[in-house]
C-alpha cells in the first residue's frame, strides 16, 4: 500500500503523487512515515524532506510549516518548498557559504535581531544546498 503525499506552498504544489516512504524535518527531529502510520499533526522545521517513490529518493527543501498524516494521506503545508532537482547546486553552495559568513558575523555582533535573522537565513541556505545534493 502506498501513501498519497501532497506538498503545498503558497505559490505552488511542489509534490502531489504516491510514495512508499516520507522522511520529514519535524521541529523535534526527523520523522519517518510509512503506510499505516497513526494519525499525526506536527510542526515542520526548515530542512530537507525526502520522499521515496518506487526506489528513488526525491529531496525537497521545506521552509517550515505543518504536516498531517491520516488514512495513508500525508498533507504538507509549508511557507516555501523547492525540489532538489530544481536547485542549482553551485548557486546553493555559494548562498550557503555566504549565509555561514553572515551567521558568524552576527554571532560576534551581539545583536539578537541580527543573530535570529542570520540563523534563519543559514537554515534556509543549508536546506536548499542539501536538497540539491550538497553535503553539509
SEMARPA-495061 format. One record per residue: residue in one letter; x, y, z of N, C-alpha, C, CB in turn. Coordinates in steps of 0.001 Angstrom, whole numbers, padded with zeros to 6 digits, always signed. Glycine has a CB too. Layout:
N
aXYZXYZXYZXYZ...
END
This chain:
136
x+000824-001173+000000+000000+000000+000000+000876+001248+000000-000942-000008+001198x+000479+002262-000717+001281+003472-000844+000637+004635-000092+001468+003834-002320x+001440+005642+000140+000972+006881+000727+000631+007868-000388+002033+007472+001687x-000348+008698-000171-000607+009820-001066+000018+011034-000402-002161+010028-001342x+000957+011665-001083+001720+012764-000497+001496+014039-001302+003226+012417-000441x+001160+015119-000580+000992+016432-001204+001820+017445-000427-000515+016855-001245x+002652+018196-001157+003412+019292-000564+002901+020573-001213+004978+019111-000770x+002289+021423-000400+001655+022637-000919+002305+023866-000282+000121+022623-000646x+002837+024739-001140+003389+026026-000729+002397+027108-001155+004817+026272-001357x+002524+028321-000663+001574+029371-001033+001477+029628-002540+001952+030642-000345x+002565+029435-003256+002585+029767-004679+002451+028579-005622+003838+030476-004989x+002568+027345-005096+002503+026183-005988+002395+024882-005193+003739+026139-006899x+002005+023832-005900+002048+022485-005342+003364+021876-005821+000787+021609-005784x+004221+021512-004893+005553+021025-005218+005559+019517-005479+006517+021363-004093x+004675+018789-004791+004607+017336-004957+003169+016908-004746+005565+016594-003966x+002658+016083-005632+001315+015525-005485+001328+014168-006177+000204+016482-006093x+001732+013143-005436+001892+011820-006020+001927+010777-004905+003179+011748-006885x+001970+009535-005311+002094+008456-004338+003557+008228-004002+001455+007163-004870x+003782+007704-002806+005136+007413-002343+005096+006220-001404+005764+008645-001639x+006230+005585-001255+006349+004439-000349+006722+004876+001070+007394+003453-000880x+007484+005980+001148+008003+006429+002439+008291+007920+002373+009280+005642+002834x+008144+008587+003513+008431+010020+003617+009240+010243+004890+007107+010877+003626x+010272+011073+004803+011027+011490+005983+010887+013005+006078+012551+011045+005902x+010352+013467+007207+010052+014883+007405+010993+015517+008428+008601+015058+007851x+011340+016795+008223+012138+017519+009220+011232+018182+010261+013027+018582+008533x+010752+017407+011225+009854+017989+012231+010674+018853+013191+009082+016869+013015x+009995+019641+013984+010692+020525+014926+011368+019742+016058+009711+021539+015514x+011029+018452+016186+011645+017630+017234+012622+016602+016663+010565+016918+018039x+012903+016675+015379+013834+015740+014742+013228+015115+013499+014246+014647+015722x+013965+014217+012873+013496+013554+011660+012355+012605+012006+014651+012789+010964x+011346+012584+011142+010156+011773+011372+009872+010947+010132+008937+012656+011735x+009869+009631+010263+009599+008744+009140+008135+008337+009094+010480+007510+009221x+007565+008353+007891+006160+007991+007695+006085+006852+006690+005320+009216+007211x+005425+005768+007073+005167+004632+006192+003660+004408+006124+005906+003345+006691x+003239+003586+005208+001832+003225+005087+001345+002650+006418+001617+002205+003930x+000141+003025+006816-000425+002543+008068-000042+003373+009278-000009+001141+008291x+000636+004500+009085+001060+005357+010196-000165+005880+010945+001927+006538+009681x-000028+006010+012243-001098+006554+013084-001366+008015+012704-000724+006442+014594x-002591+008494+012907-002880+009903+012625-001929+010817+013397-004343+010236+012982x-001514+011891+012728-000488+012757+013302-000623+014159+012732+000925+012196+013030x-000391+015151+013571-000255+016536+013137+001013+017047+013784-001515+017419+013523x+001946+017567+012980+003227+018002+013520+003709+019274+012842+004266+016904+013366x+004462+020067+013597+005105+021255+013041+006377+020819+012336+005412+022312+014150x+006691+021502+011233+007900+021192+010471+008905+022325+010593+007562+020934+008992x+010157+021951+010667+011251+022910+010718+011750+023149+009295+012404+022404+011643x+012577+024137+009120+013237+024332+007839+014261+023208+007690+013914+025757+007740x+014176+022480+006595+015069+021352+006380+014704+020602+005112+015034+020410+007573x+015249+019407+004981+015032+018612+003771+014078+017464+004072+016373+018070+003219x+013033+017402+003280+012094+016281+003300+012570+015313+002226+010590+016751+003051x+012457+014027+002489+012818+013037+001480+011611+012139+001223+014054+012197+001932x+011325+011935-000064+010189+011117-000479+010737+009953-001288+009143+011949-001310x+010346+008717-000898+010775+007543-001677+009604+007115-002541+011255+006360-000745x+009807+007288-003830+008818+006896-004822+009435+005770-005628+008390+008104-005740x+008845+004593-005553+009426+003365-006095+010779+003163-005423+009570+003431-007667x+011897+003229-006157+013192+003022-005495+014038+004273-005472+013954+001920-006177x+013471+005401-005885+014214+006657-005938+013818+007577-004788+013981+007359-007278x+014802+008220-004193+014558+009214-003162+014578+010590-003811+015612+009115-002020x+013580+011404-003520+013494+012766-004040+013595+013730-002859+012160+012989-004846x+014648+014572-002822+014756+015563-001743+013977+016830-002085+016233+015908-001476x+013329+017392-001076+012583+018631-001232+012945+019538-000050+011029+018363-001305x+013428+020741-000349+013743+021711+000703+012448+022340+001188+014735+022805+000191x+012188+022240+002493+010986+022823+003095+011387+024004+003959+010207+021770+003933x+010574+025047+003939+010858+026244+004714+009879+026407+005879+010810+027472+003815x+009686+025329+006612+008816+025358+007788+007347+025254+007427+009051+026619+008574x+006562+024696+008329+005133+024545+008091+004551+023466+008977+004864+024224+006631x+003576+022739+008428+002892+021690+009182+002654+020476+008300+001559+022207+009747x+002558+019306+008920+002234+018074+008203+001115+017363+008950+003488+017150+008060x+000213+016791+008164-000874+015996+008725-000834+014626+008065-002266+016690+008515x-000925+013589+008877-000961+012214+008383-002270+011600+008851+000278+011378+008885x-003035+011073+007885-004290+010407+008231-004727+009526+007063-005398+011447+008586x-005064+008271+007368-005536+007309+006370-004606+007212+005157-006930+007689+005910x-003321+007078+005397-002293+006958+004346-002230+008175+003431-002552+005722+003510x-002686+009320+003916-002546+010579+003194-001671+011508+004024-003939+011229+002902x-000635+012045+003389+000281+012968+004045+000118+014323+003359+001776+012456+003979x-000393+015290+004095-000582+016635+003563+000408+017553+004260-002056+017132+003760x+001219+018237+003461+002268+019095+003994+002020+020517+003497+003688+018587+003573x+001765+021416+004424+001546+022824+004113+002758+023599+004612+000217+023361+004761x+003450+024264+003689+004702+024923+004047+004746+026372+003580+005871+024164+003462x+005645+027140+004186+005853+028531+003811+006557+028638+002466+006657+029255+004884x+007337+027636+002116+008057+027583+000848+008635+026201+000670+009168+028652+000785x+008792+025776-000574+009365+024457-000857+009971+024467-002247+008293+023339-000735x+011000+023635-002408+011680+023547-003698+012273+022148-003849+012790+024638-003824x+011956+021503-004968+012521+020182-005225+014024+020306-005446+011840+019517-006450x+014755+019328-004958+016207+019345-005087+016685+019386-006528+016784+018151-004411x+015961+018709-007438+016389+018690-008833+016113+020009-009557+015701+017562-009559x+015444+020956-008878+015186+022272-009468+016155+023339-008935+013739+022697-009188x+017062+022922-008051+018004+023849-007426+019372+023700-008080+018099+023599-005897x+019975+024822-008456+021333+024823-008991+022293+024595-007821+021655+026172-009746x+023021+023495-007859+023875+023096-006747+024967+024123-006454+024502+021752-007039x+025590+024666-007486+026673+025628-007282+026144+026931-006676+027390+025915-008614x+025015+027412-007173+024410+028620-006605+024012+028387-005146+023176+029050-007434x+023495+027205-004853+023111+026874-003480+024336+026801-002574+022346+025543-003442x+025450+026285-003097+026697+026213-002312+027206+027606-001969+027783+025435-003086x+027182+028498-002960+027634+029879-002741+026729+030575-001719+027647+030672-004082x+025424+030408-001856+024478+031016-000917+024691+030477+000497+023030+030757-001369x+024972+029178+000619+025223+028578+001928+026494+029156+002545+025335+027046+001809x+027543+029293+001748+028803+029855+002230+028609+031296+002709+029871+029801+001123x+027868+032082+001937+027592+033467+002323+026759+033530+003604+026866+034202+001187x+025783+032639+003719+024949+032601+004921+025771+032219+006147+023789+031615+004736x+026749+031323+005972+027636+030956+007082+028444+032166+007539+028583+029807+006667x+028958+032933+006580+029736+034137+006914+028880+035140+007682+030297+034793+005634x+027648+035368+007212+026744+036296+007886+026397+035809+009294+025464+036481+007063x+026217+034504+009436+025919+033925+010751+027084+034159+011709+025623+032409+010627x+028314+033924+011228+029497+034136+012067+029620+035598+012491+030765+033699+011321x+029339+036518+011581+029387+037956+011914+028310+038294+012937+029206+038828+010637x+027125+037741+012761+026018+038022+013677+026303+037491+015076+024722+037415+013145x+026991+036367+015170+027346+035811+016474+028255+036774+017235+028034+034440+016310x+029143+037421+016498+030106+038317+017132+029534+039711+017381+031349+038424+016277x+028478+040082+016664+027932+041434+016779+027212+041676+018103+026984+041698+015637x+026657+040631+018672+025926+040789+019924+024486+041233+019737+026631+041770+020792x+024069+041492+018510+022700+041920+018246+021793+040693+018122+022632+042785+016958x+020804+040615+018987+019870+039471+018973+019095+039422+017659+018882+039557+020166x+018674+040573+017158+017897+040627+015920+018726+040131+014725+017402+042064+015664x+019969+040569+014635+020838+040105+013542+021095+038605+013644+022175+040867+013556x+021271+038112+014871+021534+036692+015076+020349+035837+014631+021854+036421+016545x+019138+036246+014989+017932+035494+014608+017780+035487+013087+016665+036105+015277x+017971+036636+012462+017860+036744+011005+018919+035880+010307+018002+038217+010566x+020147+035930+010799+021232+035142+010201+021003+033644+010395+022584+035547+010808x+020461+033253+011535+020169+031839+011798+019115+031328+010821+019689+031639+013257x+018062+032115+010622+017004+031733+009686+017558+031615+008256+015850+032764+009730x+018375+032570+007855+018972+032532+006510+019883+031320+006343+019764+033823+006238x+020647+030996+007371+021554+029847+007308+020767+028541+007183+022459+029805+008557x+019678+028399+007934+018865+027179+007852+018263+027008+006457+017745+027210+008907x+017789+028098+005875+017220+028034+004523+018287+027665+003501+016572+029377+004144x+019437+028320+003590+020523+028047+002640+021017+026603+002782+021695+029037+002858x+021120+026106+004023+021559+024724+004253+020551+023734+003653+021738+024455+005772x+019265+023982+003860+018229+023079+003329+018288+023035+001806+016822+023528+003794x+018427+024186+001167+018495+024220-000305+019740+023485-000810+018503+025685-000814x+020884+023710-000149+022139+023068-000571+022058+021556-000385+023338+023637+000224x+021522+021105+000730+021381+019672+000975+020420+019043-000035+020886+019419+002410x+019299+019704-000315+018332+019175-001262+018917+019081-002671+017085+020042-001271x+019826+020005-002996+020467+019996-004319+021541+018912-004418+021084+021366-004617x+021852+018260-003317+022835+017191-003340+024157+017555-002705+023070+016767-004728x+024234+018739-002119+025451+019161-001441+025520+018566-000051+025529+020680-001368x+026703+018284+000397+026885+017721+001729+027191+018840+002711+028015+016663+001737x+026480+018833+003834+026710+019844+004852+026895+019154+006179+025550+020859+004913
END
